[in-house]
């Protein structure tokens, strides 16, 4: 049997669908329509004479053949990019407007920027720390070029990894013993707020909202002062606070899908290309697609 040569565009679309979880989520990442992405995948499957993806209940799932191809595809795309840089490389310049929630800044973004900045010191980076619910619309309108966000929609960027959500309290006050349970929450549209209330509702546990803050510092202040318990990303919990669970009568929480979200307006920026690619490669080791 004679196989067709594999085209780079086919592989880009395949990897984009895997990372985004859907055709609609992949389309903006490769700057193509959803139907065009679907056609590229069909050509790739025809060339390999096998099915690579099946539609699952929430997102596309890899077949055994798709899982096998994924590793090769990533390596081929990385080598393709390195080859282009070797022959057409130039000093990156420009500005990147980058957004990140406080939760993810220190643990995740700082190490990535330490890899990027020394090699591209002519690139100016403007960093904005806000909640994901504020960052996502700013990316969509082109006010930001890139953002590391917690997403609730596959169209909001390329999935990087899942961040555990945990109940947090202060051992000195043990407010989790109170009925109704006092909780600190983020703004109305916050995924963390929704996750906390859903978990308590499933348990049938009574609660009252006693503290509202859109900042991580505000949430920590509420917990440290004994006003409430809170739901936080695991990476943001300081060592002096206690992670709570079933022993304190608190149920499990859905993890956050952390993605890198890029604006369409930045598609011609080589500097944004480079940082976007670096973020994906940096966090891909811990990604769960």
C-alpha positions as MATLAB code, in Angstrom:
seq = 'XXXXXXXXXXXXXXXXXXXXXXXXXXXXXXXXXXXXXXXXXXXXXXXXXXXXXXXXXXXXXXXXXXXXXXXXXXXXXXXXXXXXXXXXXXXXXXXXXXXXXXXXXXXXXXXXXXXXXXXXXXXXXXXXXXXXXXXXXXXXXXXXXXXXXXXXXXXXXXXXXXXXXXXXXXXXXXXXXXXXXXXXXXXXXXXXXXXXXXXXXXXXXXXXXXXXXXXXXXXXXXXXXXXXXXXXXXXXXXXXXXXXXXXXXXXXXXXXXXXXXXXXXXXXXXXXXXXXXXXXXXXXXXXXX';
ca = [
       0.000    0.000    0.000;
       1.301    3.476   -0.898;
       0.681    6.144    1.696;
       0.364    9.845    0.973;
       2.907   12.277    2.381;
       1.675   13.930    5.563;
       1.180   17.666    5.193;
       2.118   20.066    7.988;
      -1.292   21.783    7.822;
      -3.058   18.464    8.439;
      -0.920   17.824   11.509;
      -1.445   21.364   12.825;
      -5.205   20.914   12.622;
      -5.049   17.496   14.264;
      -2.981   18.737   17.222;
      -5.174   21.847   17.559;
      -8.328   19.713   17.830;
      -6.701   17.483   20.444;
      -5.552   20.472   22.509;
      -8.801   22.435   22.183;
     -11.043   19.375   22.540;
     -13.296   20.323   19.626;
     -13.367   21.495   16.021;
     -14.882   24.827   17.030;
     -12.184   25.390   19.634;
      -9.381   24.474   17.220;
     -10.554   26.675   14.341;
      -9.332   30.039   15.713;
      -6.046   28.486   16.832;
      -5.129   27.553   13.243;
      -6.922   30.547   11.683;
      -9.313   28.381    9.673;
     -13.050   27.816    9.611;
     -14.516   24.841   11.468;
     -15.398   23.150    8.176;
     -11.841   23.632    6.909;
     -10.421   22.016   10.048;
     -12.798   19.077    9.576;
     -11.661   18.683    5.972;
      -7.984   18.682    6.973;
      -8.656   15.939    9.513;
     -10.466   13.847    6.913;
      -7.492   14.171    4.569;
      -5.125   13.117    7.351;
      -7.256   10.083    8.230;
      -7.490    9.151    4.550;
      -3.710    9.406    4.175;
      -3.158    7.120    7.189;
      -6.153    4.900    6.402;
      -7.480    4.978    9.988;
      -9.745    6.932   12.319;
      -7.896    9.283   14.635;
     -10.678   10.986   16.627;
     -14.191   10.185   17.788;
     -16.700   12.659   19.190;
     -17.127   12.111   22.943;
     -19.849   13.436   25.276;
     -17.903   16.655   25.946;
     -15.039   16.730   23.469;
     -13.273   14.766   20.755;
     -11.411   11.696   22.016;
      -8.313   10.080   20.563;
      -8.509    6.563   19.160;
      -5.538    4.237   19.735;
      -4.190    5.270   16.314;
      -4.722    8.944   17.170;
      -2.808    8.548   20.416;
       0.051    6.945   18.496;
       0.114    9.748   15.931;
      -0.055   12.559   18.506;
       3.508   12.097   19.758;
       4.898   11.973   16.228;
       2.820   14.980   15.158;
       4.035   17.151   18.017;
       7.675   16.268   17.296;
       7.244   16.934   13.576;
       5.663   20.331   14.218;
       8.369   21.271   16.710;
      11.098   20.276   14.240;
       9.322   22.158   11.458;
       9.279   25.310   13.593;
      12.936   24.902   14.559;
      13.918   24.465   10.910;
      12.080   27.628    9.893;
      13.736   29.561   12.711;
      17.204   28.315   11.706;
      16.837   29.662    8.161;
      14.533   32.608    8.681;
      15.245   33.512   12.264;
      15.367   37.150   13.247;
      15.404   39.129   16.448;
      11.922   39.345   17.896;
      10.625   42.805   18.672;
       7.290   44.269   19.619;
       4.918   44.191   22.551;
       2.916   41.381   24.134;
      -0.068   42.261   26.315;
      -0.338   39.245   28.596;
      -3.021   38.448   31.152;
      -3.011   35.998   34.069;
      -5.054   35.477   37.258;
      -3.174   35.969   40.527;
      -3.568   32.234   41.199;
      -1.418   31.184   38.258;
       1.121   34.013   38.089;
       3.801   32.813   40.505;
       3.705   29.051   40.007;
       3.043   28.820   36.286;
       3.676   32.052   34.428;
       6.852   33.192   36.167;
       8.915   30.085   35.194;
       7.736   30.373   31.575;
       8.668   34.055   31.368;
      12.092   33.267   32.820;
      12.651   31.007   29.803;
      11.325   33.547   27.325;
      12.727   36.900   28.469;
      16.509   36.224   28.347;
      16.317   35.139   24.689;
      13.941   37.890   23.531;
      14.893   40.976   25.498;
      13.735   43.280   22.692;
      10.136   42.177   23.308;
       8.182   44.342   25.726;
       5.725   42.413   27.921;
       2.819   44.164   29.608;
       1.377   41.954   32.354;
      -2.197   42.290   33.616;
      -3.340   40.327   36.686;
      -7.113   39.883   36.744;
      -9.691   37.135   37.128;
     -10.302   34.873   34.119;
     -13.812   36.243   33.755;
     -12.251   39.657   33.042;
      -9.348   38.393   30.927;
     -11.394   36.301   28.475;
     -13.459   39.215   27.069;
     -10.311   41.342   26.854;
      -8.674   38.687   24.669;
     -11.807   38.408   22.532;
     -11.900   42.130   21.813;
      -8.149   42.307   21.124;
      -7.307   44.345   24.214;
      -4.965   41.519   25.274;
      -2.824   39.317   23.021;
      -2.546   36.269   25.283;
      -3.947   35.131   28.609;
      -3.567   32.136   30.869;
      -7.141   31.487   32.010;
      -9.560   29.091   33.661;
     -12.038   28.259   30.921;
     -15.553   26.834   30.858;
     -15.811   26.731   27.071;
     -13.541   24.784   24.658;
     -13.523   27.840   22.386;
     -11.574   29.763   25.006;
      -8.060   28.713   24.125;
      -5.842   25.651   24.035;
      -6.155   23.331   27.024;
      -2.902   23.066   28.965;
      -3.714   21.168   32.164;
      -6.286   20.651   34.911;
      -5.745   22.550   38.152;
      -7.300   20.972   41.291;
      -9.754   23.077   43.303;
      -9.727   22.704   47.089;
     -11.623   23.860   50.153;
      -9.406   26.021   52.372;
      -9.784   27.004   56.021;
      -7.804   28.185   59.008;
      -7.167   25.581   61.724;
      -7.215   28.279   64.415;
     -10.900   29.066   63.834;
     -12.371   25.837   62.356;
     -15.312   27.682   60.835;
     -16.188   24.559   58.811;
     -17.956   23.299   61.957;
     -20.581   26.047   61.719;
     -24.082   25.602   60.365;
     -24.806   27.202   58.006;
     -21.278   27.139   56.590;
     -19.849   30.644   56.010;
     -18.092   30.847   52.643;
     -16.041   33.497   50.856;
     -16.673   33.750   47.126;
     -15.479   35.507   44.011;
     -17.752   37.519   41.679;
     -21.050   36.121   40.353;
     -19.544   34.832   37.077;
     -16.605   33.071   38.755;
     -16.104   29.360   38.049;
     -14.728   28.874   41.574;
     -17.913   30.361   43.072;
     -20.093   28.129   40.882;
     -18.028   25.058   41.782;
     -18.295   25.758   45.522;
     -22.056   26.292   45.499;
     -22.665   23.233   43.297;
     -20.645   21.033   45.641;
     -22.562   22.226   48.705;
     -25.887   21.822   46.907;
     -25.055   18.215   46.011;
     -24.297   17.541   49.682;
     -27.441   19.280   50.832;
     -25.303   21.371   53.169;
     -26.547   24.757   54.298;
     -24.285   27.761   53.659;
     -24.253   31.540   53.681;
     -22.184   33.960   51.594;
     -20.390   36.202   54.064;
     -17.550   37.673   51.996;
     -17.169   38.764   48.374;
     -13.866   39.658   46.751;
     -12.591   39.526   43.181;
      -8.975   39.106   44.305;
      -7.010   36.172   45.654;
      -5.657   38.395   48.434;
      -9.211   39.132   49.540;
     -10.129   35.439   49.630;
      -7.059   34.633   51.705;
      -7.816   37.488   54.099;
     -11.311   36.104   54.714;
      -9.945   32.644   55.504;
      -7.021   33.844   57.638;
      -9.264   36.074   59.759;
     -11.731   33.254   60.468;
     -14.621   34.812   58.557;
     -15.158   31.891   56.182;
     -13.835   28.959   54.233;
     -13.094   29.433   50.545;
     -12.582   27.445   47.353;
      -9.194   28.137   45.780;
      -6.887   26.680   43.183;
      -4.527   24.251   44.865;
      -1.466   26.108   43.528;
      -2.483   29.292   45.365;
      -2.938   27.865   48.887;
      -0.276   29.109   51.330;
       1.317   26.553   53.631;
      -0.165   28.027   56.828;
      -3.759   27.337   55.738;
      -5.457   23.953   55.847;
      -6.824   22.087   52.840;
     -10.205   20.661   53.841;
     -12.123   17.634   52.619;
     -14.435   14.825   53.616;
     -13.145   14.790   57.222;
     -14.516   18.317   57.591;
     -17.749   17.391   55.834;
     -16.877   19.060   52.545;
     -17.400   17.352   49.204;
     -15.222   17.070   46.084;
     -14.770   19.922   43.617;
     -14.434   19.953   39.834;
     -10.909   20.919   38.679;
     -10.282   23.979   36.519;
      -9.404   23.656   32.844;
      -6.429   25.970   32.404;
      -5.839   27.192   28.857;
      -3.787   29.727   26.946;
      -6.141   32.009   25.023;
      -4.901   34.067   22.084;
      -6.588   36.984   20.365;
      -7.313   36.878   16.648;
      -5.876   40.384   16.373;
      -2.417   39.045   17.308;
      -2.232   36.451   14.510;
       0.499   38.345   12.614;
       2.739   38.926   15.645;
       5.847   36.734   15.649;
       6.535   37.657   19.258;
       3.099   36.419   20.307;
       3.626   33.301   18.152;
       6.785   32.528   20.094;
       5.375   33.029   23.587;
       2.134   31.209   22.719;
       4.152   28.221   21.482;
       6.412   28.307   24.545;
       3.475   28.280   26.959;
       1.941   25.273   25.205;
       5.235   23.362   25.146;
       6.038   24.262   28.760;
       2.739   23.006   30.173;
       2.077   20.168   27.743;
       3.859   17.688   30.039;
       1.101   18.123   32.624;
      -1.759   18.592   30.178;
      -4.684   16.211   30.179;
      -6.455   16.282   26.841;
];
